[in-house]
Amino acid sequence: MFGTLSRACFVLLAFASAASADPIKVTLLGTGVPTPRPTSFSASTLVEAGSEKLLFDLGRGSTMQLYKLKIPLGAITANFITHLHSDHIVGLPDMWLTGWLATPWASRKGPMKLYGPKGTVAMTENLTKAFTDDIRIRIDDEHLDPVAATFTAKDIGPGLVYENNGVKVTAIEVDHGDKIKPSFGYVIAYGGHKVVLSGDTRYDERIATAAEGADLLIHEVAVIEPELLVRNPVYKDIQAHHTSPEEAGRIFASARPKLAVYSHIVFGTVKPAPDIPEEPLILRTRTEYKGPLLVGRDMMSFRIGDTVEAFAPDGAKLAP
């Protein structure tokens, strides 16, 4: 009995430990797109600032990536959605209901806080209806707190959307196409530092303005081979909703962040590639931008203090 309790306490402490004492730590949980590529889960970014743990987009695999980091799902203090495309929200039911379980790696206390564009509140209402039986059974069978199975959700507009424990989150409207409105990027400010997430967007100078002098600018990008655009016209529509490397380079050159990073990387090739090649992406960006640049990978992280440090998924320090 004592051995069992000791092991349980050890697991609890492992998952409850704070990730970083630095002003801001950012981890790319998912850098991919709808493609079910095991090397790049779909969009999700974790920002840890002081006592706040903020999740931006809840793509495929976001719960598993948090588990790898030994961060309890219930420790996430607030969640933010850029827009309602499926690859940005398919992990929401998992985060919501798995985070409700009474385990060391979950145990959310209170409602799940969620901020997003118009339609976010309606989505949470419909999810609650869809999972009525699961919620009923777990309350009755596992005696879980029913309040922690609810949402505190808000449909947001541009401007300050969250402020807590010295952390400010501001939504900026971006251009993801005429039929995908509103779509948001986010600015996270804490301790004199600033992180900017572009969200999904075409070339939009509002991002450069919001990111001026930022410590870290994380921007989406799309590279699609010309032959593929001819063979499969749907890729023309995809490309029309995203930012080319040259366009992203102009945004980086204007904003001049301490570090620019690509995430949500759309890469279309005639011959399916097992992974995203970096060289063509970097070469095209360098025609417009010569500053510090990294191509994001799942579980790459950044520590923002007096300087901006980047780390590979295995923890090795990276030089932009």
C-alpha positions as a LaTeX table, in Angstrom:
\begin{tabular}{lrrr}
\hline
Residue & $x$ (\AA) & $y$ (\AA) & $z$ (\AA) \\
\hline
Met1 & 0.00 & 0.00 & 0.00 \\
Phe2 & 2.78 & 2.42 & 0.95 \\
Gly3 & 4.64 & 1.66 & $-2.29$ \\
Thr4 & 1.51 & 2.36 & $-4.32$ \\
Leu5 & 0.96 & 5.68 & $-2.57$ \\
Ser6 & 4.60 & 6.66 & $-3.06$ \\
Arg7 & 4.43 & 5.96 & $-6.78$ \\
Ala8 & 1.19 & 7.93 & $-7.04$ \\
Cys9 & 2.74 & 10.90 & $-5.23$ \\
Phe10 & 5.78 & 10.77 & $-7.49$ \\
Val11 & 3.56 & 10.86 & $-10.61$ \\
Leu12 & 1.56 & 13.75 & $-9.19$ \\
Leu13 & 4.68 & 15.78 & $-8.43$ \\
Ala14 & 6.14 & 15.09 & $-11.86$ \\
Phe15 & 3.08 & 16.43 & $-13.62$ \\
Ala16 & 2.51 & 19.38 & $-11.27$ \\
Ser17 & 6.01 & 20.85 & $-11.50$ \\
Ala18 & 6.34 & 24.29 & $-13.06$ \\
Ala19 & 7.88 & 24.33 & $-16.52$ \\
Ser20 & 9.97 & 27.47 & $-16.30$ \\
Ala21 & 10.77 & 30.45 & $-14.11$ \\
Asp22 & 11.62 & 32.58 & $-17.13$ \\
Pro23 & 9.33 & 35.50 & $-18.05$ \\
Ile24 & 7.92 & 33.66 & $-21.07$ \\
Lys25 & 8.37 & 30.16 & $-22.47$ \\
Val26 & 6.78 & 29.16 & $-25.76$ \\
Thr27 & 6.42 & 25.59 & $-27.04$ \\
Leu28 & 5.20 & 24.59 & $-30.49$ \\
Leu29 & 2.92 & 21.65 & $-29.74$ \\
Gly30 & 1.76 & 21.35 & $-33.33$ \\
Thr31 & 3.25 & 23.01 & $-36.42$ \\
Gly32 & 1.26 & 21.20 & $-39.09$ \\
Val33 & $-1.98$ & 21.38 & $-41.02$ \\
Pro34 & $-4.91$ & 18.97 & $-41.61$ \\
Thr35 & $-2.49$ & 16.42 & $-43.12$ \\
Pro36 & $-2.32$ & 13.52 & $-40.60$ \\
Arg37 & 1.47 & 13.57 & $-40.60$ \\
Pro38 & 2.86 & 11.96 & $-37.41$ \\
Thr39 & 5.88 & 14.27 & $-37.40$ \\
Ser40 & 3.76 & 17.44 & $-37.28$ \\
Phe41 & 0.49 & 17.58 & $-35.40$ \\
Ser42 & $-1.96$ & 20.32 & $-36.32$ \\
Ala43 & $-1.90$ & 23.82 & $-34.89$ \\
Ser44 & $-1.32$ & 24.37 & $-31.20$ \\
Thr45 & 1.06 & 26.64 & $-29.28$ \\
Leu46 & 1.67 & 26.75 & $-25.54$ \\
Val47 & 2.70 & 30.05 & $-23.91$ \\
Glu48 & 3.83 & 29.98 & $-20.28$ \\
Ala49 & 4.10 & 33.40 & $-18.69$ \\
Gly50 & 4.51 & 33.65 & $-14.94$ \\
Ser51 & 1.76 & 31.52 & $-13.40$ \\
Glu52 & $-0.27$ & 31.51 & $-16.61$ \\
Lys53 & $-0.30$ & 28.59 & $-19.04$ \\
Leu54 & $-2.10$ & 29.64 & $-22.20$ \\
Leu55 & $-2.97$ & 27.42 & $-25.14$ \\
Phe56 & $-3.49$ & 28.91 & $-28.59$ \\
Asp57 & $-5.47$ & 26.60 & $-30.89$ \\
Leu58 & $-6.26$ & 23.01 & $-30.00$ \\
Gly59 & $-5.24$ & 20.96 & $-32.99$ \\
Arg60 & $-4.74$ & 17.23 & $-33.29$ \\
Gly61 & $-2.40$ & 15.88 & $-30.63$ \\
Ser62 & $-2.30$ & 18.89 & $-28.31$ \\
Thr63 & $-3.22$ & 16.79 & $-25.26$ \\
Met64 & $-0.51$ & 14.22 & $-26.03$ \\
Gln65 & 2.12 & 16.93 & $-26.41$ \\
Leu66 & 1.21 & 18.42 & $-23.04$ \\
Tyr67 & 1.46 & 14.95 & $-21.53$ \\
Lys68 & 5.00 & 14.64 & $-22.93$ \\
Leu69 & 5.85 & 17.94 & $-21.23$ \\
Lys70 & 4.41 & 16.66 & $-17.94$ \\
Ile71 & 1.99 & 19.57 & $-17.85$ \\
Pro72 & $-1.42$ & 18.51 & $-16.50$ \\
Leu73 & $-4.25$ & 19.32 & $-18.87$ \\
Gly74 & $-6.03$ & 20.93 & $-15.95$ \\
Ala75 & $-3.13$ & 23.34 & $-15.45$ \\
Ile76 & $-4.00$ & 25.28 & $-18.61$ \\
Thr77 & $-5.43$ & 28.55 & $-17.36$ \\
Ala78 & $-7.04$ & 29.73 & $-20.61$ \\
Asn79 & $-7.49$ & 28.58 & $-24.21$ \\
Phe80 & $-7.67$ & 30.73 & $-27.35$ \\
Ile81 & $-8.84$ & 29.89 & $-30.88$ \\
Thr82 & $-7.64$ & 31.75 & $-33.96$ \\
His83 & $-10.51$ & 30.59 & $-36.20$ \\
Leu84 & $-12.89$ & 27.69 & $-36.56$ \\
His85 & $-11.19$ & 25.55 & $-39.19$ \\
Ser86 & $-11.20$ & 21.94 & $-38.03$ \\
Asp87 & $-7.44$ & 21.50 & $-37.77$ \\
His88 & $-7.38$ & 24.22 & $-35.11$ \\
Ile89 & $-10.15$ & 22.79 & $-32.93$ \\
Val90 & $-10.32$ & 18.99 & $-33.33$ \\
Gly91 & $-8.37$ & 18.65 & $-30.08$ \\
Leu92 & $-10.91$ & 20.72 & $-28.15$ \\
Pro93 & $-13.20$ & 17.83 & $-27.07$ \\
Asp94 & $-10.13$ & 15.88 & $-25.96$ \\
Met95 & $-8.71$ & 18.78 & $-23.94$ \\
Trp96 & $-12.10$ & 19.51 & $-22.43$ \\
Leu97 & $-13.21$ & 16.02 & $-21.41$ \\
Thr98 & $-9.86$ & 14.34 & $-20.81$ \\
Gly99 & $-8.76$ & 17.38 & $-18.81$ \\
Trp100 & $-11.82$ & 16.84 & $-16.60$ \\
Leu101 & $-10.69$ & 13.40 & $-15.39$ \\
Ala102 & $-9.56$ & 13.09 & $-11.78$ \\
Thr103 & $-5.97$ & 12.04 & $-12.52$ \\
Pro104 & $-2.58$ & 13.69 & $-11.89$ \\
Trp105 & $-2.29$ & 14.45 & $-15.64$ \\
Ala106 & $-5.70$ & 16.15 & $-15.88$ \\
Ser107 & $-7.80$ & 17.34 & $-12.89$ \\
Arg108 & $-9.06$ & 20.65 & $-14.21$ \\
Lys109 & $-10.65$ & 22.70 & $-11.46$ \\
Gly110 & $-13.60$ & 24.76 & $-12.60$ \\
Pro111 & $-14.92$ & 25.44 & $-16.13$ \\
Met112 & $-12.70$ & 25.35 & $-19.21$ \\
Lys113 & $-11.96$ & 28.93 & $-20.26$ \\
Leu114 & $-12.19$ & 29.42 & $-24.01$ \\
Tyr115 & $-11.91$ & 32.54 & $-26.16$ \\
Gly116 & $-12.42$ & 32.62 & $-29.91$ \\
Pro117 & $-14.22$ & 34.21 & $-32.87$ \\
Lys118 & $-17.96$ & 34.32 & $-33.36$ \\
Gly119 & $-19.27$ & 30.76 & $-33.20$ \\
Thr120 & $-17.08$ & 29.69 & $-30.29$ \\
Val121 & $-19.87$ & 29.85 & $-27.70$ \\
Ala122 & $-22.28$ & 27.99 & $-29.98$ \\
Met123 & $-19.65$ & 25.29 & $-30.54$ \\
Thr124 & $-19.25$ & 24.71 & $-26.81$ \\
Glu125 & $-23.02$ & 24.49 & $-26.36$ \\
Asn126 & $-23.29$ & 21.89 & $-29.10$ \\
Leu127 & $-20.31$ & 19.92 & $-27.78$ \\
Thr128 & $-21.99$ & 19.78 & $-24.38$ \\
Lys129 & $-25.09$ & 18.32 & $-26.03$ \\
Ala130 & $-23.07$ & 15.83 & $-28.06$ \\
Phe131 & $-21.28$ & 14.46 & $-24.99$ \\
Thr132 & $-24.27$ & 14.48 & $-22.63$ \\
Asp133 & $-24.08$ & 10.73 & $-21.99$ \\
Asp134 & $-20.34$ & 10.75 & $-21.26$ \\
Ile135 & $-20.76$ & 13.64 & $-18.84$ \\
Arg136 & $-23.75$ & 12.02 & $-17.11$ \\
Ile137 & $-22.00$ & 8.67 & $-16.74$ \\
Arg138 & $-18.76$ & 10.09 & $-15.36$ \\
Ile139 & $-20.53$ & 12.28 & $-12.83$ \\
Asp140 & $-22.53$ & 9.29 & $-11.60$ \\
Asp141 & $-19.81$ & 6.63 & $-11.87$ \\
Glu142 & $-16.59$ & 8.55 & $-11.12$ \\
His143 & $-18.12$ & 11.31 & $-8.98$ \\
Leu144 & $-16.44$ & 14.04 & $-11.05$ \\
Asp145 & $-17.23$ & 17.68 & $-10.41$ \\
Pro146 & $-19.96$ & 18.68 & $-12.90$ \\
Val147 & $-18.77$ & 22.30 & $-12.89$ \\
Ala148 & $-15.43$ & 21.22 & $-14.38$ \\
Ala149 & $-17.31$ & 19.73 & $-17.34$ \\
Thr150 & $-18.65$ & 23.15 & $-18.31$ \\
Phe151 & $-17.21$ & 25.97 & $-20.39$ \\
Thr152 & $-16.64$ & 29.62 & $-19.70$ \\
Ala153 & $-16.59$ & 30.64 & $-23.35$ \\
Lys154 & $-16.60$ & 34.02 & $-25.04$ \\
Asp155 & $-16.94$ & 35.18 & $-28.64$ \\
Ile156 & $-14.30$ & 37.86 & $-28.96$ \\
Gly157 & $-13.47$ & 40.78 & $-31.23$ \\
Pro158 & $-10.19$ & 42.59 & $-31.85$ \\
Gly159 & $-8.57$ & 44.16 & $-28.81$ \\
Leu160 & $-7.64$ & 43.10 & $-25.29$ \\
Val161 & $-9.38$ & 39.78 & $-24.57$ \\
Tyr162 & $-7.60$ & 38.45 & $-21.49$ \\
Glu163 & $-5.70$ & 39.96 & $-18.58$ \\
Asn164 & $-4.61$ & 37.99 & $-15.53$ \\
Asn165 & $-1.55$ & 37.77 & $-13.27$ \\
Gly166 & 0.29 & 40.41 & $-15.27$ \\
Val167 & $-0.34$ & 38.69 & $-18.62$ \\
Lys168 & $-2.23$ & 40.49 & $-21.39$ \\
Val169 & $-3.59$ & 38.78 & $-24.51$ \\
Thr170 & $-4.74$ & 40.97 & $-27.38$ \\
Ala171 & $-6.54$ & 39.66 & $-30.47$ \\
Ile172 & $-5.65$ & 41.15 & $-33.86$ \\
Glu173 & $-7.91$ & 40.52 & $-36.83$ \\
Val174 & $-6.09$ & 38.99 & $-39.80$ \\
Asp175 & $-7.00$ & 38.17 & $-43.41$ \\
His176 & $-7.54$ & 34.43 & $-43.87$ \\
Gly177 & $-9.83$ & 35.00 & $-46.83$ \\
Asp178 & $-13.14$ & 36.66 & $-47.54$ \\
Lys179 & $-15.24$ & 33.74 & $-46.29$ \\
Ile180 & $-13.26$ & 32.99 & $-43.13$ \\
Lys181 & $-14.13$ & 35.93 & $-40.92$ \\
Pro182 & $-13.28$ & 36.78 & $-38.31$ \\
Ser183 & $-9.85$ & 35.20 & $-37.97$ \\
Phe184 & $-7.43$ & 36.29 & $-35.30$ \\
Gly185 & $-3.77$ & 36.43 & $-34.46$ \\
Tyr186 & $-2.72$ & 37.08 & $-30.87$ \\
Val187 & $-0.24$ & 39.26 & $-29.00$ \\
Ile188 & 0.88 & 38.01 & $-25.60$ \\
Ala189 & 2.59 & 40.57 & $-23.37$ \\
Tyr190 & 4.24 & 39.88 & $-20.03$ \\
Gly191 & 7.15 & 41.33 & $-18.06$ \\
Gly192 & 8.13 & 43.78 & $-20.80$ \\
His193 & 8.25 & 41.00 & $-23.43$ \\
Lys194 & 6.02 & 40.31 & $-26.39$ \\
Val195 & 5.12 & 37.18 & $-28.37$ \\
Val196 & 3.01 & 37.43 & $-31.54$ \\
Leu197 & 1.14 & 34.58 & $-33.24$ \\
Ser198 & $-0.08$ & 35.36 & $-36.75$ \\
Gly199 & $-2.82$ & 32.74 & $-36.87$ \\
Asp200 & $-3.82$ & 31.64 & $-40.38$ \\
Thr201 & $-3.56$ & 34.58 & $-42.73$ \\
Arg202 & $-2.73$ & 35.96 & $-46.12$ \\
Tyr203 & $-0.18$ & 38.77 & $-46.29$ \\
Asp204 & $-1.43$ & 41.27 & $-43.72$ \\
Glu205 & 0.52 & 44.34 & $-42.60$ \\
Arg206 & $-1.50$ & 44.46 & $-39.38$ \\
Ile207 & 0.66 & 41.57 & $-38.19$ \\
Ala208 & 3.86 & 43.52 & $-38.86$ \\
Thr209 & 2.44 & 46.51 & $-36.97$ \\
Ala210 & 1.41 & 44.38 & $-33.97$ \\
Ala211 & 4.75 & 42.53 & $-33.99$ \\
Glu212 & 7.01 & 45.57 & $-34.24$ \\
Gly213 & 9.96 & 44.92 & $-31.94$ \\
Ala214 & 8.52 & 41.62 & $-30.68$ \\
Asp215 & 10.74 & 39.11 & $-28.96$ \\
Leu216 & 9.18 & 36.28 & $-30.94$ \\
Leu217 & 6.99 & 36.33 & $-34.06$ \\
Ile218 & 5.46 & 32.98 & $-35.03$ \\
His219 & 3.99 & 33.13 & $-38.53$ \\
Glu220 & 2.23 & 30.69 & $-40.82$ \\
Val221 & 3.51 & 29.96 & $-44.34$ \\
Ala222 & 2.56 & 28.04 & $-47.48$ \\
Val223 & 4.82 & 26.51 & $-50.12$ \\
Ile224 & 3.03 & 24.66 & $-52.93$ \\
Glu225 & 4.83 & 23.34 & $-56.01$ \\
Pro226 & 3.61 & 25.00 & $-59.24$ \\
Glu227 & 3.00 & 21.62 & $-60.88$ \\
Leu228 & 0.67 & 20.65 & $-58.05$ \\
Leu229 & $-1.38$ & 23.81 & $-58.58$ \\
Val230 & $-1.99$ & 22.64 & $-62.15$ \\
Arg231 & $-2.65$ & 18.99 & $-61.33$ \\
Asn232 & $-4.96$ & 19.66 & $-58.39$ \\
Pro233 & $-6.78$ & 23.00 & $-58.57$ \\
Val234 & $-7.92$ & 22.79 & $-54.93$ \\
Tyr235 & $-4.39$ & 23.84 & $-54.00$ \\
Lys236 & $-5.00$ & 27.19 & $-55.69$ \\
Asp237 & $-7.74$ & 27.86 & $-53.15$ \\
Ile238 & $-5.47$ & 26.71 & $-50.31$ \\
Gln239 & $-2.62$ & 28.93 & $-51.47$ \\
Ala240 & $-4.98$ & 31.91 & $-51.77$ \\
His241 & $-5.70$ & 31.73 & $-48.03$ \\
His242 & $-2.10$ & 31.66 & $-46.86$ \\
Thr243 & 1.18 & 33.57 & $-46.90$ \\
Ser244 & 4.07 & 32.82 & $-49.23$ \\
Pro245 & 7.65 & 32.75 & $-47.87$ \\
Glu246 & 8.41 & 35.99 & $-49.73$ \\
Glu247 & 5.37 & 37.71 & $-48.21$ \\
Ala248 & 6.23 & 36.42 & $-44.74$ \\
Gly249 & 9.76 & 37.71 & $-45.27$ \\
Arg250 & 8.38 & 41.20 & $-45.88$ \\
Ile251 & 6.39 & 40.97 & $-42.65$ \\
Phe252 & 9.51 & 39.88 & $-40.75$ \\
Ala253 & 11.63 & 42.64 & $-42.31$ \\
Ser254 & 9.05 & 45.25 & $-41.32$ \\
Ala255 & 8.44 & 44.00 & $-37.76$ \\
Arg256 & 12.10 & 43.18 & $-37.02$ \\
Pro257 & 11.46 & 40.67 & $-34.21$ \\
Lys258 & 14.32 & 39.25 & $-32.21$ \\
Leu259 & 13.39 & 35.88 & $-33.69$ \\
Ala260 & 11.00 & 34.88 & $-36.49$ \\
Val261 & 9.65 & 31.33 & $-36.57$ \\
Tyr262 & 7.48 & 29.44 & $-39.02$ \\
Ser263 & 4.63 & 27.28 & $-37.77$ \\
His264 & 1.43 & 25.96 & $-39.38$ \\
Ile265 & 3.51 & 25.08 & $-42.42$ \\
Val266 & 1.53 & 24.25 & $-45.56$ \\
Phe267 & 3.81 & 22.30 & $-47.89$ \\
Gly268 & 2.32 & 20.81 & $-51.04$ \\
Thr269 & 4.44 & 18.54 & $-53.24$ \\
Val270 & 3.61 & 16.41 & $-56.28$ \\
Lys271 & 5.35 & 13.45 & $-54.67$ \\
Pro272 & 4.21 & 13.10 & $-51.05$ \\
Ala273 & 7.04 & 13.96 & $-48.68$ \\
Pro274 & 7.41 & 12.28 & $-45.28$ \\
Asp275 & 8.54 & 15.56 & $-43.74$ \\
Ile276 & 8.78 & 19.26 & $-44.53$ \\
Pro277 & 12.06 & 20.22 & $-46.25$ \\
Glu278 & 13.45 & 23.44 & $-44.80$ \\
Glu279 & 15.82 & 24.62 & $-47.53$ \\
Pro280 & 13.31 & 25.88 & $-50.14$ \\
Leu281 & 11.32 & 27.60 & $-47.42$ \\
Ile282 & 14.35 & 29.42 & $-46.01$ \\
Leu283 & 15.79 & 30.34 & $-49.42$ \\
Arg284 & 12.58 & 31.98 & $-50.55$ \\
Thr285 & 12.22 & 33.87 & $-47.26$ \\
Arg286 & 15.79 & 35.17 & $-47.50$ \\
Thr287 & 14.95 & 37.10 & $-50.65$ \\
Glu288 & 13.10 & 39.54 & $-48.35$ \\
Tyr289 & 14.43 & 38.97 & $-44.82$ \\
Lys290 & 17.97 & 38.46 & $-43.53$ \\
Gly291 & 17.30 & 38.35 & $-39.79$ \\
Pro292 & 17.07 & 35.48 & $-37.27$ \\
Leu293 & 14.78 & 32.76 & $-38.63$ \\
Leu294 & 13.83 & 29.19 & $-37.72$ \\
Val295 & 11.48 & 26.67 & $-39.29$ \\
Gly296 & 9.33 & 25.38 & $-36.46$ \\
Arg297 & 9.10 & 21.72 & $-35.53$ \\
Asp298 & 6.76 & 20.04 & $-33.09$ \\
Met299 & 8.05 & 20.46 & $-29.51$ \\
Met300 & 10.57 & 23.15 & $-30.45$ \\
Ser301 & 10.63 & 25.69 & $-27.62$ \\
Phe302 & 11.74 & 29.24 & $-26.89$ \\
Arg303 & 12.84 & 30.92 & $-23.67$ \\
Ile304 & 12.35 & 34.68 & $-23.60$ \\
Gly305 & 14.26 & 36.73 & $-21.07$ \\
Asp306 & 17.01 & 39.24 & $-21.72$ \\
Thr307 & 17.60 & 37.25 & $-24.91$ \\
Val308 & 15.52 & 34.83 & $-26.97$ \\
Glu309 & 16.85 & 31.29 & $-26.86$ \\
Ala310 & 15.59 & 28.47 & $-29.06$ \\
Phe311 & 15.70 & 24.74 & $-28.32$ \\
Ala312 & 15.19 & 21.69 & $-30.49$ \\
Pro313 & 12.66 & 19.04 & $-29.44$ \\
Asp314 & 15.49 & 17.08 & $-27.79$ \\
Gly315 & 16.50 & 20.12 & $-25.75$ \\
Ala316 & 19.60 & 21.03 & $-27.77$ \\
Lys317 & 20.13 & 24.76 & $-28.16$ \\
Leu318 & 19.50 & 26.12 & $-31.65$ \\
Ala319 & 21.24 & 28.94 & $-33.45$ \\
Pro320 & 18.89 & 30.83 & $-35.83$ \\
\hline
\end{tabular}
